[in-house]
Amino acid sequence: MLEHGGNLAAAAKQYDIPLENWLDLSTGINPDGYPIVDIPAAAWQKLPLDDDGLIEAACAYYGSQFALPTAGSQAALQVLPQLRAASKVAMPKFMYQEHANAWQANGHEVIKFEFFPDEKIIEQADVLLLCNPNNPTATKFSVSELLSWHAALAARGGWLIVDEAFMDATPERSIAKYTHLEGLFVLRSLGKFFGLAGARVGFLLAEEHMLMQMQEAIGPWSITGPSRLIAKQALLDITWQEKARVQLAENSRKLAILLTKHNLTPMSGTALFQFVPTKEAQALQQHLAQQGIWIRLFSDAPGLSARTAVRFGLPPEDGWERLESTLKLWQS
């Protein structure tokens, strides 16, 4: 199993600080997530229904023609490699590592590049896989770039797969509306923007016959009834979404300003996290952890001169003062 942000239980044990006393900034999840309403008993007592309106809500929200609900985008990324014969799969060296793990485990050859694929990479690859924006570097790819790469790959039967887990705050940069095109796949999740990581709801967006193959591979009832109910409400709640985008953008700028003030200027960021390369990454993580603040450490960061980096998620409203006071101690 690969290590992920959010392994707070291990940190609590290591630093001997009770779990409830931590400020967890390690995951990039919206700390002010979608409010959960009361769940009717029937949602627990019956098998989930495929015709409950969730797919229609997802297609309207993402602007796609087709959508397949999955148990988080993690479920889809693990099965996608099974739908293709052994291939050369190109992806950045520094990104969400579950992708490389899944393709290698299914017998594919993974080709890695720094931040952007060049013409040679596109020519070599059967599959190009990107996170947009990238996790954790926040590298962003334009719609025109992605469609150009897709066209080059699709012309010879190749695929472009884009993981848009952190895209919801900037929907205008998504290529979801083009996923009816052959060889184009988009992964989406309700975990980050909506703050519903525990619901385990994601979607694969692609042309219909590929989604049918994916459904066969995954099997029935991949998402619980209560999770489907909550997901549908969140996807249809345009008012909440608009307010969340404004608030997240403001808080992300606030976080970047705070970090810069304490000589931790981010290299890049999204609405949900800031990415800070620094040679002192490990010492910084330990300092914050000793005060009960947990951030994500990257101890081997390809393509960065510092070689190490940290990622800060957004604090909840009552966590800003605590973070700032701890950063002041770091500088003293």
Rosetta blueprint (number, residue, H / E / L):
1 M L
2 L L
3 E L
4 H L
5 G L
6 G L
7 N L
8 L H
9 A H
10 A H
11 A H
12 A H
13 K H
14 Q H
15 Y H
16 D L
17 I L
18 P L
19 L H
20 E H
21 N H
22 W L
23 L E
24 D E
25 L L
26 S L
27 T L
28 G L
29 I L
30 N L
31 P L
32 D L
33 G L
34 Y L
35 P L
36 I L
37 V L
38 D L
39 I L
40 P L
41 A H
42 A H
43 A H
44 W H
45 Q H
46 K L
47 L L
48 P L
49 L L
50 D L
51 D L
52 D L
53 G L
54 L H
55 I H
56 E H
57 A H
58 A H
59 C H
60 A H
61 Y H
62 Y H
63 G L
64 S L
65 Q L
66 F L
67 A L
68 L E
69 P E
70 T E
71 A L
72 G H
73 S H
74 Q H
75 A H
76 A H
77 L H
78 Q H
79 V H
80 L H
81 P H
82 Q H
83 L H
84 R L
85 A L
86 A L
87 S L
88 K E
89 V E
90 A E
91 M E
92 P E
93 K L
94 F L
95 M L
96 Y L
97 Q L
98 E H
99 H H
100 A H
101 N H
102 A H
103 W H
104 Q H
105 A H
106 N L
107 G L
108 H L
109 E E
110 V E
111 I E
112 K E
113 F E
114 E L
115 F L
116 F L
117 P L
118 D L
119 E H
120 K H
121 I H
122 I H
123 E H
124 Q H
125 A L
126 D L
127 V E
128 L E
129 L E
130 L E
131 C E
132 N L
133 P L
134 N L
135 N L
136 P L
137 T L
138 A L
139 T L
140 K L
141 F L
142 S L
143 V H
144 S H
145 E H
146 L H
147 L H
148 S H
149 W H
150 H H
151 A H
152 A H
153 L H
154 A H
155 A L
156 R L
157 G L
158 G L
159 W E
160 L E
161 I E
162 V E
163 D E
164 E L
165 A L
166 F L
167 M L
168 D L
169 A L
170 T L
171 P H
172 E H
173 R H
174 S L
175 I L
176 A H
177 K H
178 Y H
179 T L
180 H L
181 L L
182 E L
183 G L
184 L E
185 F E
186 V E
187 L E
188 R E
189 S E
190 L L
191 G L
192 K L
193 F L
194 F L
195 G L
196 L L
197 A H
198 G H
199 A H
200 R L
201 V L
202 G E
203 F E
204 L E
205 L E
206 A L
207 E L
208 E H
209 H H
210 M H
211 L H
212 M H
213 Q H
214 M H
215 Q H
216 E H
217 A H
218 I H
219 G L
220 P L
221 W L
222 S L
223 I L
224 T L
225 G H
226 P H
227 S H
228 R H
229 L H
230 I H
231 A H
232 K H
233 Q H
234 A H
235 L H
236 L H
237 D L
238 I H
239 T H
240 W H
241 Q H
242 E H
243 K H
244 A H
245 R H
246 V H
247 Q H
248 L H
249 A H
250 E H
251 N H
252 S H
253 R H
254 K H
255 L H
256 A H
257 I H
258 L H
259 L H
260 T H
261 K H
262 H L
263 N L
264 L L
265 T L
266 P L
267 M L
268 S E
269 G E
270 T L
271 A L
272 L L
273 F E
274 Q E
275 F E
276 V E
277 P E
278 T L
279 K L
280 E L
281 A H
282 Q H
283 A H
284 L H
285 Q H
286 Q H
287 H H
288 L H
289 A H
290 Q H
291 Q L
292 G L
293 I E
294 W E
295 I L
296 R E
297 L E
298 F E
299 S L
300 D L
301 A L
302 P L
303 G L
304 L L
305 S L
306 A L
307 R L
308 T L
309 A E
310 V E
311 R E
312 F E
313 G E
314 L L
315 P L
316 P L
317 E H
318 D H
319 G H
320 W H
321 E H
322 R H
323 L H
324 E H
325 S H
326 T H
327 L H
328 K H
329 L H
330 W H
331 Q H
332 S L
